[in-house]
């Protein structure tokens, strides 16, 4: 509110967009790349959602293709393998949640117990690397590791006088391979958040625990893990 000489007040005049832009144009320019990023990669692709409700023809394009309503959804729900697809999808997600979630937490707790920083950084770098490997390259590595003729796992089996197994052609091996490879690729990188949280714990708590004669497992149980 503005004050007049007589003591009365007048409402402050609101700034329009032009005046605000002139005053803070640097901030608008600073936020522009983020706005463009979300517009291009998050909002523009929404235009293509209508393909699900059209008989899409590449020659005619999205706008020129005819509408078919829920035809594609009905075909999918009535497909022969629909039940298997849904069950496999749900099962893989549940298994991934059960087995993949605890691993980064356990890794973070174990890394937090390492007091030598050089050793700790070397281990962190090693377990971070798989996350930055392309999925295509990772699949190729798995194919080589699990090969029935040259794979390291089958070499171990042959050394133990066991017959080699073609893991990549075994239907029963798909889920374990999928879960284990996902843990291998993402567990190390997922520890970043947990390690950052553990780093924020007051070191005096560990010193007090040492004075009281607490073991490593007791420190993990009563300091690292939430109550």
Backbone as numpy.savetxt, mean C-alpha at the origin, in Angstrom:
# Nx Ny Nz CAx CAy CAz Cx Cy Cz
-14.45 44.21 11.87 -15.29 45.40 11.87 -14.41 46.65 11.87
-14.80 47.63 11.07 -14.09 48.90 11.05 -14.69 49.86 12.05
-13.87 50.67 12.69 -14.33 51.67 13.63 -14.35 53.04 12.98
-15.46 53.75 13.14 -15.54 55.14 12.67 -15.11 56.05 13.79
-14.90 57.32 13.46 -14.45 58.29 14.45 -15.44 58.44 15.58
-16.72 58.36 15.30 -17.72 58.55 16.32 -17.88 57.35 17.24
-17.12 56.28 17.00 -17.21 55.09 17.84 -18.07 54.00 17.23
-18.87 54.32 16.20 -19.71 53.31 15.57 -18.86 52.43 14.67
-19.35 51.26 14.38 -18.60 50.30 13.57 -19.30 50.03 12.25
-18.52 49.77 11.24 -19.05 49.42 9.92 -18.53 48.04 9.52
-19.33 47.23 8.83 -18.85 45.91 8.41 -17.68 46.04 7.44
-16.68 45.18 7.66 -15.52 45.21 6.78 -15.88 44.66 5.41
-15.45 45.34 4.41 -15.78 44.95 3.06 -15.06 43.65 2.70
-15.84 42.67 2.19 -15.26 41.40 1.82 -14.46 41.52 0.53
-13.34 40.80 0.51 -12.51 40.81 -0.68 -13.09 39.87 -1.74
-13.10 40.32 -2.98 -13.52 39.46 -4.07 -12.39 38.54 -4.49
-12.69 37.64 -5.45 -11.68 36.67 -5.88 -10.50 37.37 -6.55
-10.80 38.41 -7.34 -9.71 39.10 -8.04 -8.74 39.75 -7.08
-9.29 40.45 -6.08 -8.41 41.11 -5.11 -7.66 40.09 -4.28
-8.34 38.97 -3.93 -7.67 37.92 -3.16 -6.57 37.27 -3.99
-6.84 37.07 -5.30 -5.82 36.48 -6.16 -4.61 37.40 -6.30
-4.86 38.70 -6.41 -3.75 39.65 -6.51 -2.91 39.67 -5.24
-3.59 39.50 -4.11 -2.87 39.55 -2.84 -2.10 38.27 -2.55
-2.70 37.11 -2.97 -2.10 35.82 -2.60 -1.83 34.94 -3.82
-1.48 35.53 -4.96 -1.31 34.78 -6.18 -0.20 33.73 -6.05
0.80 34.01 -5.20 1.88 33.03 -5.02 1.34 31.72 -4.44
0.39 31.82 -3.50 -0.18 30.62 -2.90 -1.01 29.85 -3.91
-1.74 30.55 -4.77 -2.54 29.89 -5.80 -1.64 29.15 -6.79
-0.53 29.78 -7.16 0.41 29.13 -8.07 1.04 27.91 -7.41
1.30 28.02 -6.10 1.91 26.91 -5.37 0.98 25.69 -5.30
-0.32 25.93 -5.15 -1.26 24.82 -5.01 -1.75 24.30 -6.37
-1.47 25.05 -7.45 -1.96 24.67 -8.78 -1.50 23.29 -9.24
-0.23 22.90 -9.09 0.18 21.55 -9.53 -0.60 20.43 -8.83
-0.87 20.59 -7.53 -1.63 19.56 -6.81 -3.06 19.48 -7.33
-3.67 20.63 -7.60 -5.04 20.65 -8.12 -5.09 19.99 -9.51
-4.12 20.32 -10.36 -4.06 19.71 -11.69 -3.85 18.21 -11.61
-2.99 17.78 -10.67 -2.73 16.35 -10.52 -4.01 15.58 -10.19
-4.76 16.07 -9.18 -5.98 15.37 -8.78 -7.06 15.46 -9.86
-7.09 16.58 -10.58 -8.08 16.73 -11.64 -7.81 15.76 -12.78
-6.55 15.65 -13.18 -6.19 14.81 -14.33 -6.29 13.33 -13.99
-5.80 12.93 -12.81 -5.70 11.51 -12.49 -6.85 10.99 -11.63
-7.65 11.86 -11.04 -8.74 11.39 -10.18 -10.13 11.74 -10.71
-10.25 12.86 -11.41 -11.57 13.29 -11.86 -11.82 13.02 -13.34
-10.85 13.29 -14.19 -11.04 13.02 -15.62 -11.32 11.54 -15.92
-10.65 10.59 -15.24 -10.95 9.17 -15.53 -12.39 8.77 -15.20
-13.08 9.55 -14.36 -14.46 9.22 -14.02 -15.37 9.24 -15.26
-14.96 9.96 -16.28 -15.74 10.01 -17.52 -15.86 8.62 -18.15
-14.83 7.79 -17.97 -14.82 6.47 -18.57 -15.68 5.45 -17.86
-16.25 5.79 -16.69 -17.08 4.85 -15.95 -18.29 4.41 -16.77
-18.77 5.30 -17.65 -19.97 4.99 -18.42 -19.76 3.84 -19.40
-18.50 3.43 -19.63 -18.25 2.28 -20.51 -18.95 1.04 -19.97
-19.06 0.94 -18.63 -19.70 -0.23 -18.02 -21.17 -0.34 -18.40
-21.77 0.77 -18.82 -23.19 0.77 -19.15 -23.43 0.95 -20.65
-22.36 0.79 -21.46 -22.48 0.97 -22.91 -21.92 -0.23 -23.65
-22.39 -0.42 -24.87 -21.82 -1.42 -25.76 -20.66 -0.74 -26.48
-19.53 -0.68 -25.77 -18.41 0.15 -26.21 -17.78 -0.37 -27.50
-17.64 0.56 -28.44 -16.95 0.30 -29.69 -15.83 1.32 -29.82
-14.61 0.82 -30.02 -13.46 1.72 -30.09 -13.59 2.71 -31.24
-14.20 2.28 -32.34 -14.35 3.16 -33.51 -15.28 4.32 -33.19
-16.37 4.03 -32.47 -17.35 5.07 -32.14 -16.93 5.91 -30.95
-16.07 5.37 -30.09 -15.67 6.10 -28.90 -16.70 5.95 -27.79
-16.41 6.55 -26.64 -17.31 6.44 -25.49 -18.63 7.15 -25.76
-18.55 8.35 -26.28 -19.77 9.14 -26.49 -20.66 8.53 -27.58
-20.07 7.90 -28.60 -20.86 7.38 -29.70 -21.40 5.98 -29.48
-20.91 5.26 -28.50 -21.39 3.91 -28.24 -22.78 3.94 -27.64
-23.55 2.89 -27.91 -24.94 2.85 -27.45 -25.04 2.34 -26.03
-26.07 2.85 -25.32 -26.31 2.45 -23.93 -26.94 1.06 -23.90
-26.49 0.22 -22.94 -27.07 -1.11 -22.78 -27.53 -1.35 -21.33
-27.44 -0.35 -20.50 -27.89 -0.47 -19.12 -27.05 -1.42 -18.30
-27.68 -2.38 -17.64 -26.99 -3.32 -16.74 -26.65 -4.65 -17.42
-26.60 -4.65 -18.73 -26.37 -5.88 -19.47 -25.05 -6.56 -19.07
-23.98 -5.81 -19.00 -22.67 -6.39 -18.67 -22.64 -6.91 -17.25
-23.32 -6.23 -16.33 -23.37 -6.69 -14.95 -24.14 -8.01 -14.85
-25.25 -8.11 -15.59 -26.04 -9.35 -15.58 -25.22 -10.52 -16.13
-24.46 -10.24 -17.20 -23.61 -11.29 -17.78 -22.56 -11.76 -16.78
-22.01 -10.80 -16.05 -20.97 -11.15 -15.07 -21.55 -11.96 -13.91
-22.69 -11.52 -13.37 -23.30 -12.22 -12.24 -23.80 -13.61 -12.62
-24.15 -13.80 -13.88 -24.64 -15.10 -14.33 -23.56 -15.97 -14.95
-22.31 -15.50 -14.90 -21.21 -16.26 -15.49 -20.96 -17.57 -14.73
-20.40 -18.53 -15.43 -20.19 -19.87 -14.85 -19.21 -19.82 -13.68
-18.17 -18.98 -13.78 -17.13 -18.93 -12.76 -17.33 -17.78 -11.77
-18.53 -17.21 -11.73 -18.77 -16.07 -10.84 -18.53 -16.43 -9.38
-19.11 -17.55 -8.93 -18.95 -17.96 -7.53 -17.48 -18.18 -7.17
-16.74 -18.83 -8.07 -15.33 -19.08 -7.81 -14.54 -17.78 -7.75
-14.87 -16.85 -8.63 -14.17 -15.56 -8.64 -14.38 -14.81 -7.32
-15.62 -14.77 -6.86 -15.92 -14.04 -5.62 -15.25 -14.70 -4.43
-15.32 -16.03 -4.35 -14.72 -16.75 -3.22 -13.21 -16.57 -3.21
-12.58 -16.71 -4.38 -11.12 -16.55 -4.44 -10.70 -15.13 -4.07
-11.45 -14.15 -4.55 -11.12 -12.76 -4.24 -11.22 -12.48 -2.74
-12.32 -12.91 -2.14 -12.51 -12.70 -0.69 -11.46 -13.47 0.11
-11.20 -14.72 -0.30 -10.25 -15.55 0.44 -8.84 -14.98 0.36
-8.44 -14.51 -0.81 -7.10 -13.93 -0.96 -6.96 -12.66 -0.12
-8.01 -11.84 -0.09 -7.95 -10.63 0.71 -7.90 -10.93 2.20
-8.65 -11.95 2.65 -8.63 -12.32 4.06 -7.26 -12.89 4.44
-6.73 -13.78 3.62 -5.41 -14.36 3.88 -4.32 -13.29 3.86
-4.44 -12.36 2.92 -3.47 -11.27 2.84 -3.52 -10.40 4.09
-4.72 -10.16 4.59 -4.88 -9.35 5.80 -4.33 -10.07 7.03
-4.62 -11.37 7.12 -4.20 -12.14 8.29 -2.69 -12.31 8.35
-2.07 -12.60 7.21 -0.64 -12.92 7.21 0.25 -11.71 6.89
-0.23 -10.78 6.08 0.61 -9.65 5.68 0.63 -8.52 6.71
-0.46 -8.37 7.45 -0.53 -7.26 8.41 0.45 -7.40 9.58
0.60 -8.58 10.22 1.49 -8.65 11.39 2.97 -8.56 11.06
3.38 -8.95 9.84 4.81 -9.03 9.51 5.52 -7.68 9.62
4.99 -6.58 9.02 5.67 -5.29 9.19 5.77 -4.85 10.65
4.74 -5.16 11.44 4.76 -4.80 12.86 5.86 -5.56 13.60
5.98 -6.86 13.33 7.02 -7.66 13.98 8.41 -7.20 13.54
8.57 -6.91 12.24 9.86 -6.42 11.74 10.24 -5.10 12.40
9.26 -4.22 12.56 9.53 -2.91 13.18 9.98 -3.08 14.63
9.33 -3.96 15.37 9.70 -4.19 16.77 11.10 -4.77 16.87
11.42 -5.72 15.99 12.76 -6.33 16.02 13.83 -5.31 15.62
13.54 -4.50 14.60 14.51 -3.47 14.18 14.72 -2.43 15.27
13.67 -2.14 16.02 13.78 -1.14 17.08 14.68 -1.61 18.22
14.88 -2.91 18.33 15.74 -3.44 19.39 17.22 -3.43 19.01
17.52 -3.17 17.75 18.91 -3.10 17.30 19.49 -1.75 17.69
20.52 -1.74 18.48 21.10 -0.49 18.97 22.21 0.05 18.06
22.85 -0.82 17.27 23.89 -0.36 16.35 23.23 0.23 15.11
23.38 1.52 14.91 22.68 2.22 13.83 23.12 1.76 12.45
24.40 1.44 12.28 24.88 0.99 10.97 24.23 -0.34 10.57
24.15 -1.25 11.53 23.52 -2.55 11.26 22.03 -2.35 10.98
21.40 -1.48 11.76 19.98 -1.22 11.60 19.68 -0.63 10.22
20.48 0.34 9.79 20.26 0.96 8.48 20.51 -0.02 7.34
21.52 -0.89 7.51 21.81 -1.89 6.46 20.63 -2.85 6.30
20.07 -3.30 7.41 18.93 -4.22 7.36 17.71 -3.51 6.76
17.48 -2.26 7.16 16.34 -1.51 6.63 16.45 -1.34 5.12
17.63 -0.98 4.66 17.84 -0.82 3.21 17.59 -2.12 2.47
18.03 -3.23 3.04 17.87 -4.53 2.40 16.40 -4.92 2.27
15.63 -4.68 3.32 14.22 -5.09 3.26 13.35 -4.07 2.52
13.86 -2.85 2.28 13.11 -1.86 1.50 13.21 -2.13 0.00
14.32 -2.74 -0.44 14.61 -2.89 -1.87 13.50 -3.59 -2.65
12.94 -4.72 -2.18 11.91 -5.40 -2.99 10.71 -4.54 -3.35
10.40 -3.54 -2.51 9.24 -2.68 -2.79 9.44 -1.88 -4.07
10.68 -1.56 -4.39 10.98 -0.72 -5.56 11.26 -1.55 -6.81
11.13 -2.87 -6.70 11.28 -3.73 -7.87 9.95 -3.80 -8.61
9.99 -3.69 -9.90 8.78 -3.77 -10.71 8.09 -5.12 -10.51
6.75 -5.11 -10.55 5.99 -6.35 -10.39 6.33 -7.36 -11.48
6.58 -6.87 -12.68 6.95 -7.76 -13.79 8.28 -8.45 -13.49
9.25 -7.66 -13.01 10.56 -8.22 -12.66 10.43 -9.20 -11.51
9.60 -8.84 -10.53 9.39 -9.71 -9.37 8.78 -11.05 -9.79
7.81 -11.01 -10.70 7.21 -12.25 -11.21 8.25 -13.09 -11.94
9.13 -12.44 -12.70 10.21 -13.17 -13.38 11.17 -13.83 -12.40
11.48 -13.10 -11.31 12.35 -13.67 -10.29 11.71 -14.89 -9.63
10.41 -14.79 -9.35 9.70 -15.92 -8.75 9.71 -17.12 -9.68
9.53 -16.87 -10.97 9.53 -17.95 -11.95 10.89 -18.65 -11.97
11.96 -17.87 -11.84 13.31 -18.45 -11.84 13.55 -19.23 -10.54
13.15 -18.63 -9.40 13.37 -19.29 -8.11 12.60 -20.61 -8.00
11.40 -20.65 -8.60 10.53 -21.81 -8.45 10.58 -22.76 -9.65
11.53 -22.53 -10.54 11.65 -23.38 -11.73 11.96 -24.83 -11.33
11.31 -25.81 -11.97 11.57 -27.22 -11.60 12.96 -27.70 -11.99
13.65 -26.98 -12.91 14.97 -27.42 -13.36 16.11 -26.61 -12.76
15.92 -25.27 -12.68 17.01 -24.41 -12.20 16.66 -23.62 -10.95
15.47 -23.81 -10.39 15.05 -23.05 -9.22 15.79 -23.47 -7.97
16.07 -22.49 -7.12 16.84 -22.76 -5.90 16.08 -23.69 -4.96
14.75 -23.56 -4.90 13.97 -24.40 -4.00 14.01 -25.87 -4.44
13.97 -26.09 -5.74 14.04 -27.47 -6.21 15.45 -28.03 -6.11
16.47 -27.19 -6.16 17.83 -27.66 -5.91 17.96 -28.17 -4.48
17.31 -27.44 -3.56 17.33 -27.88 -2.15 16.59 -29.20 -2.01
15.46 -29.34 -2.70 14.70 -30.59 -2.64 15.53 -31.75 -3.22
16.22 -31.52 -4.31 17.04 -32.58 -4.90 18.20 -32.96 -4.00
18.75 -31.95 -3.29 19.82 -32.24 -2.34 19.33 -33.10 -1.19
18.03 -33.02 -0.91 17.42 -33.82 0.15 16.81 -35.11 -0.42
17.18 -35.44 -1.67 16.70 -36.66 -2.34 15.19 -36.65 -2.55
14.64 -35.47 -2.81 13.22 -35.33 -3.09 13.02 -34.95 -4.55
11.90 -35.30 -5.08 11.60 -34.99 -6.48 11.27 -33.51 -6.64
11.71 -32.88 -7.74 11.39 -31.46 -7.97 9.90 -31.26 -8.22
9.42 -30.08 -7.89 8.01 -29.73 -8.06 7.91 -28.49 -8.93
7.02 -28.52 -9.89 6.75 -27.34 -10.72 5.69 -26.49 -10.01
6.16 -25.61 -9.12 5.26 -24.83 -8.27 4.32 -23.95 -9.09
4.82 -23.40 -10.20 4.04 -22.45 -10.97 2.86 -23.10 -11.71
2.87 -24.41 -11.82 1.75 -25.09 -12.48 0.85 -25.81 -11.47
1.17 -25.71 -10.19 0.35 -26.34 -9.15 -0.71 -25.35 -8.69
-1.98 -25.74 -8.85 -3.07 -24.84 -8.43 -3.05 -24.59 -6.93
-2.70 -25.60 -6.16 -2.70 -25.47 -4.70 -1.60 -24.54 -4.21
-0.56 -24.31 -5.04 0.56 -23.47 -4.63 0.33 -21.98 -4.92
-0.74 -21.67 -5.66 -0.94 -20.28 -6.07 -1.11 -19.34 -4.88
-2.00 -19.71 -3.94 -2.28 -18.82 -2.81 -1.05 -18.59 -1.94
-0.33 -19.66 -1.53 0.90 -19.40 -0.75 1.91 -18.54 -1.49
2.09 -18.79 -2.79 3.04 -17.98 -3.57 2.60 -16.53 -3.61
1.32 -16.31 -3.80 0.78 -14.94 -3.87 0.98 -14.21 -2.55
0.65 -14.87 -1.44 0.75 -14.23 -0.13 2.20 -13.98 0.25
3.06 -14.99 0.07 4.47 -14.87 0.47 5.18 -13.83 -0.38
4.91 -13.81 -1.69 5.55 -12.81 -2.56 5.09 -11.40 -2.22
3.82 -11.25 -1.84 3.33 -9.93 -1.44 4.00 -9.47 -0.14
4.17 -10.39 0.81 4.86 -10.04 2.06 6.30 -9.66 1.76
6.96 -10.44 0.91 8.35 -10.16 0.57 8.51 -8.77 -0.06
7.56 -8.39 -0.92 7.69 -7.12 -1.62 7.31 -5.92 -0.77
6.31 -6.04 0.08 5.76 -4.85 0.75 6.07 -4.75 2.24
6.45 -5.85 2.88 6.61 -5.82 4.35 7.68 -4.82 4.78
8.81 -4.81 4.10 9.89 -3.90 4.49 9.50 -2.44 4.41
8.88 -2.06 3.30 8.47 -0.66 3.13 7.37 -0.28 4.11
6.52 -1.24 4.47 5.41 -0.95 5.39 5.89 -0.71 6.81
7.14 -1.05 7.11 7.65 -0.84 8.47 7.96 0.63 8.76
7.99 1.47 7.72 8.40 2.87 7.92 7.51 3.56 8.95
6.21 3.39 8.82 5.27 4.06 9.73 5.44 3.55 11.16
5.59 2.23 11.31 5.72 1.66 12.65 7.04 2.06 13.30
8.12 2.07 12.51 9.42 2.46 13.05 9.40 3.93 13.49
8.72 4.77 12.69 8.61 6.18 13.06 7.86 6.33 14.39
6.85 5.52 14.61 6.10 5.55 15.87 6.95 5.08 17.02
7.70 3.99 16.83 8.55 3.46 17.89 9.71 4.39 18.21
10.18 5.12 17.21 11.28 6.07 17.44 10.84 7.20 18.36
9.55 7.51 18.35 9.04 8.60 19.19 8.87 8.23 20.66
9.11 6.97 21.00 8.99 6.56 22.41 10.15 7.14 23.22
9.85 7.63 24.39 10.85 8.24 25.26 11.89 7.20 25.67
13.18 7.50 25.43 14.25 6.56 25.75 14.39 6.32 27.25
13.91 7.26 28.05 13.99 7.08 29.50 13.18 5.87 29.97
12.16 5.49 29.18 11.37 4.31 29.53 12.22 3.05 29.42
13.05 2.99 28.39 13.93 1.83 28.22 15.01 1.81 29.30
15.53 3.01 29.64 16.55 3.08 30.68 15.99 2.64 32.03
14.76 3.07 32.32 14.12 2.65 33.57 13.87 1.14 33.58
13.51 0.60 32.39 13.28 -0.85 32.30 14.58 -1.62 32.51
15.71 -1.08 31.99 17.01 -1.73 32.20 17.38 -1.74 33.68
17.12 -0.64 34.35 17.43 -0.57 35.78 16.59 -1.58 36.57
15.35 -1.75 36.15 14.47 -2.69 36.85 14.74 -4.15 36.45
15.67 -4.34 35.50 16.03 -5.70 35.10 15.07 -6.34 34.13
14.37 -5.52 33.34 13.42 -6.06 32.38 14.15 -6.71 31.20
13.61 -7.81 30.72 14.18 -8.48 29.55 13.73 -7.79 28.28
14.29 -8.23 27.14 13.91 -7.63 25.86 12.43 -7.85 25.58
11.94 -9.06 25.86 10.54 -9.36 25.61 9.62 -8.55 26.50
10.04 -8.28 27.73 9.24 -7.44 28.63 9.19 -5.99 28.14
10.30 -5.52 27.58 10.32 -4.16 27.02 9.35 -4.07 25.83
9.40 -5.10 24.99 8.49 -5.12 23.84 7.04 -5.15 24.30
6.77 -5.99 25.30 5.39 -6.17 25.77 4.84 -4.92 26.44
5.64 -4.26 27.29 5.11 -3.19 28.11 5.47 -1.78 27.63
6.39 -1.68 26.66 6.78 -0.34 26.15 6.43 -0.19 24.68
6.89 -1.13 23.87 6.66 -1.01 22.41 5.21 -1.25 22.02
4.61 -2.29 22.58 3.23 -2.60 22.23 2.27 -1.75 23.04
1.19 -1.27 22.41 0.22 -0.45 23.16 -0.48 -1.29 24.21
-0.92 -0.67 25.33 -1.58 -1.41 26.40 -2.95 -1.92 25.95
